[in-house]
Amino acid sequence: MFLVNSKLSLNPFKPQGKTKANETELGLFYTNDMHGDVNRLSKFKTAHDKFLKENKNTPHMTLAAGDCLFGSDKQRNSLMVKLFNLMGLDALALGNHEFAGGTKSLSDSLDKAEFKSVSANIDVAEGSSLQARLKDKKLVKSAVFMKGGHKFAVIGASPFDSYINTVAKSVNPKGLKDTIKAINEETKELEKQGVNKIILLSHLGYGEQADLAVARETEGVDIIVGGHTHTKIDGVNPNGTKEKGNPHKLNLLLSKRNEPVIITQAGGMNEYAGYLNAVFDEKGILKTDKLSNTLYDLNQFEDSEVANDLMNQELGEKIKLADVKGKYSAKSPYFERHEDNPLANAFADAILERGKKYGAEISLYHAATIRGGAEGQITNYDVKYTMLPFNNDLKVVDITEKDLVEILKRTSGSLLTSNDDAQLLRASGMEYSVRNDKEYFLNGGTDPIENVVINGRSIDVKNPNEKRTVRTILNSYLFSMPRTKDIMAKYADNAVLAGKEQEIFIDYLNNKKEIDCTKKEERIKLTASYDGWSDIENTRLEVIKALNL
């Protein structure tokens, strides 16, 4: 029996049933960028059960486009692999977070997998733990599946704009040009085997330097199920729209062969389940008038008892930590990382409260550390599996004012001048202003950090003191983050471990009993606002091109 909320549209995951002789219909259930989030996992299982029931007489596949496992978290990875096995997942793309715990952790997780992991654009060195997965063919460039008497192939692509080769040092992802070459080589091999219906399971991201370029420059790829940018792509859109905030992005393009390619992606953090229904002609070419693509809000499905039991076995009991006054929910990951928000501030306060035991004046951490929103209550599941998935160490160091300003400049101050993971640094005990308007840089501006104030004391940002220090509690990622690691290297030996992120926030919530999400603060002032990733990405490209950066 399938229990679905009454708000859900009738017959979710219903096939079109429009095939004629020599045509082939395919139903795809897809997800991406789950990031180990477990809060809707049982609803995800219910949605998939419904998909299987509706598509039992139609060739169907279940695909995950990366960032579904999470680093070295053995419990969560074990849960995800067991759930994917239970669901009959066909293939998983390897995203950056699959590699975040190193190759041994990933290899150990995939050892228990009953599905294929696919990536055609990575080089795995001899001696790497992943060689075992290549040997047992659990990690492959592509995989062929027989569904309803028809052959379908899935090729994988991993991101080239992230930290894979710095964390998993024995793995090197290819750049865009070589990735396209690798995909084309794989499609040719598959076509030699008589496969003419090919899906690219991509964690490259939606954009002109990612999936859009791949769609236009490859030969033989019919469908791109994507991830990495947490983009919500609903419907079939041959023209797309440039309206800000509109989800109807361009996703129906022509390949190098002048054949249709459809791109889709289901947002992130396990909010949606995607369903793409496609019809191919006898040559394996998509029938553009027989395409449908829908994202289903997982909150509209009931919980699966089977999935809940599995979570309890793997993760333990869910426990309430604090109530939430009001609510906070970011419109997208962009707003989560680039705007002042109560959850980020609460975590910064929690860190500083721990840091004060060591004499810390301020706390500092990069914006991608804490994720998600807050409403009703916060549980240990929220903290561990949504809010603070990385669980970095927190360390106390004495940083010079000069180095502090330089760190802010390289991170928060480079939002428009670098594609290298530039992002805000969150703080408690400190406020600062950032020039992030394109006019400032195009007119020759070079010092975008302004008005740094520490507990009421202003720092001269134009001539910061190189001897006066600020005792700071910060997360350990700043020691390895490419933009800051050279500055932080001098502080590593004297850094004092103060705890781990999850433990510190859980203690804070247990003591506070309530988080107020109605408070509006301006700890970080920005001179420009943007409407999402694509808006700031386009502005950034404009600035970088104009300044020849």
C-alpha positions as CSV (number, residue, x, y, z in Angstrom):
1,M,0.0,0.0,0.0
2,F,1.3,3.5,-0.9
3,L,0.3,6.4,1.2
4,V,0.8,9.7,-0.5
5,N,-0.2,13.1,0.8
6,S,-3.3,14.6,-0.7
7,K,-1.4,17.7,-1.9
8,L,0.5,15.5,-4.3
9,S,-0.6,15.5,-8.0
10,L,-2.5,12.5,-9.1
11,N,-0.5,9.5,-10.4
12,P,3.0,10.6,-9.7
13,F,5.7,8.8,-11.8
14,K,3.0,7.7,-14.2
15,P,4.5,6.6,-17.6
16,Q,3.2,8.2,-20.8
17,G,2.5,4.8,-22.4
18,K,2.7,6.4,-25.9
19,T,5.1,4.1,-27.6
20,K,4.5,2.9,-31.2
21,A,6.2,0.0,-33.0
22,N,10.0,0.4,-32.9
23,E,9.8,3.0,-30.2
24,T,11.1,2.5,-26.7
25,E,9.8,4.2,-23.6
26,L,12.1,4.7,-20.5
27,G,11.2,5.9,-17.0
28,L,14.0,7.4,-15.0
29,F,13.9,8.0,-11.2
30,Y,16.8,10.3,-10.3
31,T,18.4,12.1,-7.4
32,N,21.6,14.1,-6.8
33,D,23.5,15.9,-4.1
34,M,21.7,14.2,-1.2
35,H,24.8,15.0,0.9
36,G,24.0,12.2,3.3
37,D,20.8,14.1,4.4
38,V,18.6,11.6,6.1
39,N,15.7,13.7,7.2
40,R,13.6,12.9,4.1
41,L,15.2,9.5,3.4
42,S,12.2,7.5,4.4
43,K,10.0,9.7,2.2
44,F,12.5,9.1,-0.7
45,K,12.1,5.4,-0.3
46,T,8.2,5.7,-0.4
47,A,8.5,7.8,-3.6
48,H,10.7,5.2,-5.2
49,D,8.3,2.4,-4.2
50,K,5.6,4.4,-6.0
51,F,7.8,4.8,-9.0
52,L,8.5,1.1,-9.2
53,K,4.8,0.3,-9.0
54,E,3.8,2.7,-11.7
55,N,6.7,1.7,-14.0
56,K,6.6,-2.1,-13.6
57,N,5.6,-2.6,-17.2
58,T,7.9,0.1,-18.6
59,P,11.7,-0.1,-18.9
60,H,12.9,1.9,-15.9
61,M,16.1,2.9,-14.2
62,T,17.1,4.5,-10.9
63,L,20.1,6.8,-11.0
64,A,22.0,9.0,-8.5
65,A,24.2,11.8,-9.9
66,G,26.7,12.1,-7.1
67,D,27.3,13.6,-3.7
68,C,25.1,10.9,-2.2
69,L,27.7,9.3,0.0
70,F,29.5,11.6,2.4
71,G,33.2,11.6,3.1
72,S,34.5,9.2,5.8
73,D,31.2,9.0,7.7
74,K,31.0,5.2,7.9
75,Q,27.5,5.1,9.5
76,R,25.9,7.4,6.9
77,N,27.7,5.8,4.0
78,S,26.7,2.3,5.2
79,L,23.1,3.5,5.4
80,M,23.1,5.0,2.0
81,V,24.7,1.9,0.3
82,K,22.2,-0.4,2.1
83,L,19.3,1.8,1.1
84,F,20.4,2.0,-2.5
85,N,20.9,-1.7,-2.6
86,L,17.4,-2.2,-1.2
87,M,16.0,0.2,-3.9
88,G,17.9,-1.5,-6.7
89,L,19.9,1.6,-7.7
90,D,21.4,1.0,-11.1
91,A,24.2,3.5,-11.1
92,L,25.9,6.2,-9.0
93,A,28.1,9.0,-10.3
94,L,31.1,9.9,-8.2
95,G,30.8,13.5,-7.0
96,N,33.3,15.5,-4.9
97,H,31.8,14.4,-1.6
98,E,32.2,10.7,-2.5
99,F,35.9,11.5,-2.5
100,A,35.9,13.8,0.6
101,G,37.0,11.1,3.0
102,G,39.8,9.8,0.8
103,T,39.9,6.8,-1.6
104,K,40.1,4.1,1.1
105,S,36.8,5.3,2.7
106,L,35.1,5.4,-0.7
107,S,36.5,2.0,-1.7
108,D,35.3,0.4,1.5
109,S,31.8,1.9,1.1
110,L,31.6,0.7,-2.5
111,D,32.7,-2.8,-1.6
112,K,29.3,-3.4,-0.3
113,A,27.5,-1.8,-3.2
114,E,25.2,-3.9,-5.5
115,F,25.1,-1.0,-8.0
116,K,27.7,0.4,-10.4
117,S,29.6,3.5,-9.7
118,V,30.5,5.3,-12.9
119,S,33.2,7.9,-13.9
120,A,34.8,8.1,-17.3
121,N,36.9,11.2,-16.6
122,I,39.1,10.3,-13.7
123,D,42.6,8.7,-13.7
124,V,43.2,6.4,-10.7
125,A,46.8,5.8,-9.8
126,E,48.4,2.4,-9.3
127,G,48.3,1.6,-5.6
128,S,45.1,3.5,-5.0
129,S,42.5,1.8,-2.8
130,L,40.1,2.3,-5.7
131,Q,42.0,-0.1,-7.8
132,A,40.2,-2.9,-6.0
133,R,36.8,-1.4,-7.2
134,L,38.1,-1.2,-10.7
135,K,39.2,-4.8,-10.5
136,D,35.8,-6.1,-9.3
137,K,34.1,-3.7,-11.8
138,K,32.1,-1.9,-9.1
139,L,33.8,1.2,-10.5
140,V,33.6,1.6,-14.3
141,K,33.6,4.2,-17.0
142,S,30.2,3.1,-18.2
143,A,27.7,0.3,-17.7
144,V,25.2,-1.4,-20.0
145,F,21.8,-2.4,-18.6
146,M,19.2,-4.6,-20.2
147,K,15.7,-3.1,-19.5
148,G,12.6,-4.5,-21.0
149,G,14.6,-6.2,-23.7
150,H,16.4,-3.0,-24.6
151,K,20.0,-2.0,-24.0
152,F,20.7,1.3,-22.2
153,A,24.1,2.6,-21.2
154,V,25.2,4.9,-18.4
155,I,28.4,6.9,-18.5
156,G,29.7,8.8,-15.5
157,A,31.5,12.1,-15.1
158,S,33.1,13.5,-11.9
159,P,33.6,17.3,-11.2
160,F,36.9,18.9,-12.3
161,D,36.3,22.2,-10.3
162,S,36.6,20.8,-6.8
163,Y,39.0,19.3,-4.3
164,I,39.1,15.7,-5.5
165,N,42.8,15.5,-6.3
166,T,43.8,17.3,-3.1
167,V,41.9,15.0,-0.8
168,A,42.0,11.8,-2.8
169,K,45.6,12.3,-4.0
170,S,45.6,9.1,-6.1
171,V,42.7,10.4,-8.2
172,N,42.9,13.0,-10.9
173,P,39.8,14.3,-12.7
174,K,40.1,15.6,-16.3
175,G,39.3,19.1,-17.3
176,L,36.3,20.1,-19.4
177,K,37.9,19.5,-22.8
178,D,39.4,16.1,-21.9
179,T,36.1,15.2,-20.1
180,I,34.2,15.7,-23.3
181,K,36.8,13.7,-25.2
182,A,36.5,10.9,-22.7
183,I,32.7,10.8,-23.0
184,N,32.9,10.7,-26.8
185,E,35.4,7.9,-26.7
186,E,33.1,5.9,-24.4
187,T,30.0,6.5,-26.5
188,K,31.9,5.2,-29.6
189,E,32.8,2.0,-27.7
190,L,29.2,1.6,-26.5
191,E,27.8,2.1,-30.0
192,K,30.1,-0.6,-31.3
193,Q,28.3,-2.9,-28.8
194,G,25.0,-2.0,-30.3
195,V,23.9,0.5,-27.6
196,N,22.2,3.6,-29.0
197,K,20.4,4.9,-25.9
198,I,23.0,6.5,-23.7
199,I,22.7,8.5,-20.4
200,L,25.4,10.6,-19.0
201,L,25.3,10.6,-15.2
202,S,27.1,13.8,-14.5
203,H,28.4,15.6,-11.4
204,L,29.9,18.4,-13.5
205,G,27.1,20.9,-12.8
206,Y,24.6,22.9,-14.8
207,G,26.3,25.7,-16.7
208,E,28.0,26.8,-19.9
209,Q,31.3,25.4,-18.7
210,A,29.7,22.1,-17.6
211,D,26.6,20.1,-18.7
212,L,25.5,22.6,-21.3
213,A,28.9,22.4,-23.0
214,V,28.9,18.7,-22.8
215,A,25.5,18.4,-24.3
216,R,26.5,20.5,-27.3
217,E,30.0,18.9,-27.8
218,T,29.3,15.2,-27.3
219,E,28.1,12.6,-29.8
220,G,25.7,9.9,-28.8
221,V,24.6,11.1,-25.4
222,D,20.8,11.4,-25.2
223,I,20.1,12.3,-21.5
224,I,22.2,14.1,-18.9
225,V,21.2,13.5,-15.3
226,G,23.2,16.1,-13.5
227,G,24.3,17.3,-10.1
228,H,26.9,19.4,-8.3
229,T,25.2,22.8,-8.7
230,H,22.0,21.8,-6.8
231,T,19.9,23.1,-9.8
232,K,16.2,22.5,-9.9
233,I,15.3,21.7,-13.5
234,D,11.6,21.0,-14.0
235,G,10.0,20.4,-17.4
236,V,11.3,20.3,-20.9
237,N,12.6,23.7,-22.0
238,P,14.1,24.1,-25.5
239,N,14.4,27.8,-25.0
240,G,14.8,28.3,-21.3
241,T,14.3,31.7,-19.7
242,K,16.6,34.4,-18.3
243,E,14.0,35.5,-15.8
244,K,15.6,35.6,-12.4
245,G,14.5,32.8,-10.0
246,N,12.6,31.0,-12.8
247,P,13.2,27.2,-12.6
248,H,12.5,26.6,-16.3
249,K,16.2,26.6,-17.4
250,L,17.3,25.6,-20.9
251,N,17.6,21.8,-20.9
252,L,16.7,20.6,-24.4
253,L,19.7,21.1,-26.7
254,L,21.2,19.7,-29.9
255,S,24.4,17.6,-29.8
256,K,27.3,17.8,-32.1
257,R,25.4,15.3,-34.3
258,N,22.4,17.6,-34.3
259,E,20.4,15.2,-32.2
260,P,18.4,16.2,-29.1
261,V,19.9,16.0,-25.6
262,I,17.9,16.6,-22.5
263,I,19.5,17.7,-19.2
264,T,17.9,17.5,-15.8
265,Q,18.8,17.9,-12.1
266,A,16.8,17.5,-8.9
267,G,18.1,20.4,-6.7
268,G,19.8,19.0,-3.6
269,M,19.7,17.9,0.0
270,N,17.1,15.3,-0.8
271,E,14.3,17.8,-1.2
272,Y,13.0,16.4,-4.5
273,A,12.8,13.1,-6.5
274,G,13.0,13.5,-10.2
275,Y,11.1,11.6,-12.8
276,L,12.1,11.8,-16.5
277,N,10.0,9.9,-19.0
278,A,11.5,9.6,-22.5
279,V,10.6,7.9,-25.8
280,F,13.3,6.8,-28.3
281,D,12.8,6.1,-31.9
282,E,14.2,2.9,-33.6
283,K,17.6,4.7,-34.0
284,G,17.8,5.5,-30.3
285,I,17.1,9.2,-30.9
286,L,14.9,11.1,-28.4
287,K,11.4,11.9,-29.6
288,T,11.2,15.5,-28.4
289,D,7.4,15.6,-28.5
290,K,7.4,12.6,-26.1
291,L,9.4,13.9,-23.2
292,S,8.2,14.7,-19.7
293,N,10.3,15.8,-16.7
294,T,8.9,16.4,-13.2
295,L,10.3,17.1,-9.7
296,Y,8.3,15.8,-6.8
297,D,8.6,17.4,-3.4
298,L,9.5,14.6,-1.1
299,N,7.7,16.2,1.9
300,Q,4.4,15.2,0.2
301,F,5.1,11.5,0.7
302,E,4.6,9.5,3.8
303,D,7.5,7.9,5.6
304,S,8.6,4.3,4.8
305,E,8.7,2.1,7.8
306,V,11.4,0.0,6.1
307,A,13.6,3.0,5.7
308,N,13.0,4.2,9.2
309,D,13.9,0.9,10.7
310,L,17.1,0.9,8.6
311,M,18.0,4.4,9.8
312,N,17.4,3.4,13.4
313,Q,19.7,0.4,13.0
314,E,22.5,2.4,11.3
315,L,22.2,5.8,13.1
316,G,20.5,5.3,16.4
317,E,17.6,7.1,18.0
318,K,16.5,10.6,16.9
319,I,16.5,13.1,19.8
320,K,15.1,16.6,20.1
321,L,17.8,19.2,21.1
322,A,16.0,22.6,20.9
323,D,12.9,24.4,19.8
324,V,13.0,26.9,17.0
325,K,11.3,30.3,17.3
326,G,10.1,31.3,13.9
327,K,11.8,29.5,11.0
328,Y,14.7,29.9,8.5
329,S,14.9,28.4,5.1
330,A,17.2,29.6,2.3
331,K,15.8,30.0,-1.2
332,S,18.9,28.1,-2.5
333,P,22.4,27.1,-1.5
334,Y,23.6,30.5,-2.9
335,F,21.5,32.4,-0.3
336,E,22.5,29.9,2.4
337,R,26.2,30.7,1.8
338,H,26.1,34.4,0.8
339,E,23.6,36.1,3.0
340,D,23.5,36.7,6.8
341,N,21.2,34.1,8.3
342,P,20.2,33.1,11.8
343,L,21.3,29.5,11.7
344,A,24.8,30.5,10.5
345,N,25.0,33.1,13.3
346,A,23.8,30.6,15.9
347,F,26.5,28.2,15.0
348,A,29.1,31.0,15.1
349,D,27.9,31.9,18.6
350,A,28.1,28.3,19.6
351,I,31.7,28.1,18.4
352,L,32.7,31.3,20.2
353,E,31.0,30.1,23.5
354,R,33.3,27.1,23.4
355,G,36.2,29.2,22.3
356,K,35.9,31.6,25.3
357,K,37.0,28.7,27.5
358,Y,40.3,29.2,25.7
359,G,40.3,33.0,25.7
360,A,39.0,33.4,22.1
361,E,37.7,36.8,21.1
362,I,36.1,35.7,17.8
363,S,34.9,32.7,15.9
364,L,35.4,32.1,12.2
365,Y,34.3,29.5,9.7
366,H,33.6,29.1,6.0
367,A,30.0,29.5,4.9
368,A,29.6,26.0,3.4
369,T,30.2,24.5,6.9
370,I,26.6,24.7,8.0
371,R,23.6,23.9,5.8
372,G,19.9,23.5,5.7
373,G,17.2,25.4,7.6
374,A,15.4,25.3,11.0
375,E,11.7,25.0,11.8
376,G,9.8,23.6,14.8
377,Q,12.7,21.8,16.4
378,I,16.3,20.8,15.9
379,T,17.2,17.1,16.5
380,N,20.6,15.3,16.6
381,Y,19.8,14.0,13.1
382,D,19.5,17.6,11.9
383,V,22.9,18.5,13.4
384,K,24.7,15.4,12.3
385,Y,23.2,14.7,8.9
386,T,22.0,18.0,7.6
387,M,23.4,21.1,9.3
388,L,27.0,20.0,10.0
389,P,27.8,17.1,7.7
390,F,31.6,17.7,7.7
391,N,32.1,17.7,11.5
392,N,35.5,19.5,11.3
393,D,37.8,20.0,14.2
394,L,37.6,23.4,15.9
395,K,41.0,24.9,16.8
396,V,42.1,28.0,18.7
397,V,44.9,30.1,17.3
398,D,46.4,33.6,17.8
399,I,46.2,35.3,14.3
400,T,47.7,38.6,13.5
401,E,45.4,41.4,12.4
402,K,47.3,41.5,9.1
403,D,46.7,37.8,8.4
404,L,43.1,38.0,9.5
405,V,42.4,40.8,7.0
406,E,44.2,38.9,4.3
407,I,42.2,35.8,5.0
408,L,39.0,37.8,4.7
409,K,40.2,39.3,1.5
410,R,41.1,36.0,-0.1
411,T,37.7,34.4,0.8
412,S,34.9,36.9,1.2
413,G,36.7,39.6,-0.8
414,S,37.2,37.4,-3.8
415,L,33.6,36.5,-4.6
416,L,33.8,38.3,-8.0
417,T,37.5,37.8,-8.8
418,S,38.0,34.0,-8.6
419,N,36.2,30.8,-9.5
420,D,38.3,28.9,-6.9
421,D,35.7,28.2,-4.1
422,A,35.5,31.8,-3.0
423,Q,32.9,32.1,-0.2
424,L,32.0,34.2,2.9
425,L,33.6,33.6,6.2
426,R,31.0,33.6,9.1
427,A,31.9,35.1,12.4
428,S,30.8,35.8,16.0
429,G,32.4,38.6,18.0
430,M,33.3,40.3,14.7
431,E,31.5,42.3,12.0
432,Y,32.9,43.3,8.6
433,S,31.9,44.8,5.3
434,V,32.7,43.5,1.8
435,R,32.7,45.2,-1.6
436,N,31.1,42.6,-3.9
437,D,29.6,44.9,-6.6
438,K,31.2,44.6,-10.0
439,E,31.5,48.4,-10.4
440,Y,34.1,48.5,-7.6
441,F,36.4,46.0,-9.3
442,L,35.9,47.3,-12.8
443,N,36.9,50.7,-11.6
444,G,40.2,49.4,-10.2
445,G,39.3,48.5,-6.7
446,T,41.7,46.0,-5.1
447,D,40.9,46.1,-1.3
448,P,37.3,44.9,-0.9
449,I,37.3,44.3,2.8
450,E,36.0,47.3,4.8
451,N,35.2,48.2,8.4
452,V,36.4,45.1,10.4
453,V,35.2,45.5,14.0
454,I,36.1,43.1,16.7
455,N,34.0,43.4,19.9
456,G,33.6,47.2,19.2
457,R,37.3,47.7,18.3
458,S,38.0,48.7,14.7
459,I,40.9,47.3,12.7
460,D,42.7,49.5,10.2
461,V,42.1,47.3,7.2
462,K,44.3,49.5,5.0
463,N,47.3,49.0,7.3
464,P,46.5,46.1,9.7
465,N,48.9,45.5,12.6
466,E,51.2,42.6,11.8
467,K,52.1,42.1,15.5
468,R,48.9,42.4,17.4
469,T,47.0,39.1,17.5
470,V,43.4,38.1,17.8
471,R,42.7,34.8,19.6
472,T,40.3,33.0,17.2
473,I,38.4,29.7,17.3
474,L,38.0,28.4,13.7
475,N,37.3,25.2,11.9
476,S,40.2,23.1,10.7
477,Y,39.2,23.4,7.0
478,L,40.9,26.8,6.9
479,F,44.2,25.0,7.4
480,S,43.7,23.0,4.2
481,M,41.4,25.3,2.1
482,P,43.4,26.3,-1.0
483,R,42.9,30.0,-0.5
484,T,44.1,30.1,3.1
485,K,46.4,27.2,3.8
486,D,49.6,29.1,3.1
487,I,48.6,31.7,5.7
488,M,47.4,29.2,8.2
489,A,50.5,27.0,7.9
490,K,52.5,29.2,10.4
491,Y,49.8,28.7,13.0
492,A,49.3,24.9,12.7
493,D,51.9,23.8,15.3
494,N,50.5,26.0,18.1
495,A,46.8,25.5,17.3
496,V,44.8,24.1,20.3
497,L,42.0,21.5,19.6
498,A,38.8,22.7,21.2
499,G,36.4,20.0,20.0
500,K,34.4,19.0,16.9
501,E,31.6,20.9,15.2
502,Q,28.7,18.5,15.9
503,E,29.6,18.0,19.5
504,I,29.9,21.8,20.2
505,F,26.6,22.7,18.5
506,I,24.8,19.8,20.2
507,D,26.0,21.1,23.6
508,Y,25.0,24.6,22.7
509,L,21.5,23.6,21.7
510,N,21.0,21.5,24.7
511,N,21.9,24.4,26.9
512,K,19.9,27.1,25.0
513,K,16.8,25.0,24.5
514,E,15.6,27.4,21.8
515,I,17.0,29.0,18.7
516,D,15.5,32.4,17.6
517,C,15.2,32.5,13.8
518,T,13.3,35.8,13.9
519,K,16.4,37.9,14.7
520,K,17.9,39.8,11.8
521,E,21.6,40.8,12.1
522,E,24.1,42.3,9.8
523,R,27.4,40.8,10.9
524,I,28.5,40.7,7.3
525,K,27.5,43.7,5.0
526,L,27.7,43.2,1.3
527,T,27.4,46.1,-1.2
528,A,25.5,44.0,-3.8
529,S,22.9,41.3,-3.8
530,Y,22.4,38.6,-6.4
531,D,19.6,36.3,-7.4
532,G,21.4,33.0,-7.2
533,W,24.4,31.0,-8.5
534,S,23.9,31.8,-12.1
535,D,23.5,35.5,-11.4
536,I,26.8,35.8,-9.5
537,E,28.5,33.4,-11.9
538,N,27.7,35.5,-14.9
539,T,28.8,38.7,-13.0
540,R,32.0,37.0,-11.9
541,L,32.8,35.8,-15.5
542,E,32.2,39.4,-16.7
543,V,34.6,40.8,-14.1
544,I,37.3,38.1,-14.6
545,K,37.2,38.6,-18.4
546,A,37.3,42.4,-18.1
547,L,40.3,42.3,-15.7
548,N,42.1,39.5,-17.5
549,L,42.3,37.5,-14.3
